[in-house]
Amino acid sequence: MRIRILKWQSGDVDGVPLAGFQAGEIYEVDASVATYLIMTDSAMPVDPQSGTLDETASSSATHAPVDKTNSKALTYLLFGQKPAAGA
């Protein structure tokens, strides 16, 4: 997935160090890394053909809005791990 970095972040996701990404640059990354950076407002999706920001990706009918304060939903979205029953 192609993303444009909006702001710098430290740490790593799935073994990918985030500190190497520079604001304003476009990168091709795994879906899990892209999802994390987009959900933390550190990146925006980029249209694969035009190289421009894909404003429709975040507002498309195929993308349900996610409450970023809900860590269980975010964990499921990023890693496919459903919360335990009753949690």
Protein Blocks (a to p, Z undefined) as FASTA:
>chain_A
ZZddfbdcedjeehiafklpcghiacdddfklmmmmmmnopaccddfklopacfklmmgf
klccddfklmklmmmmmnopacdehZZ
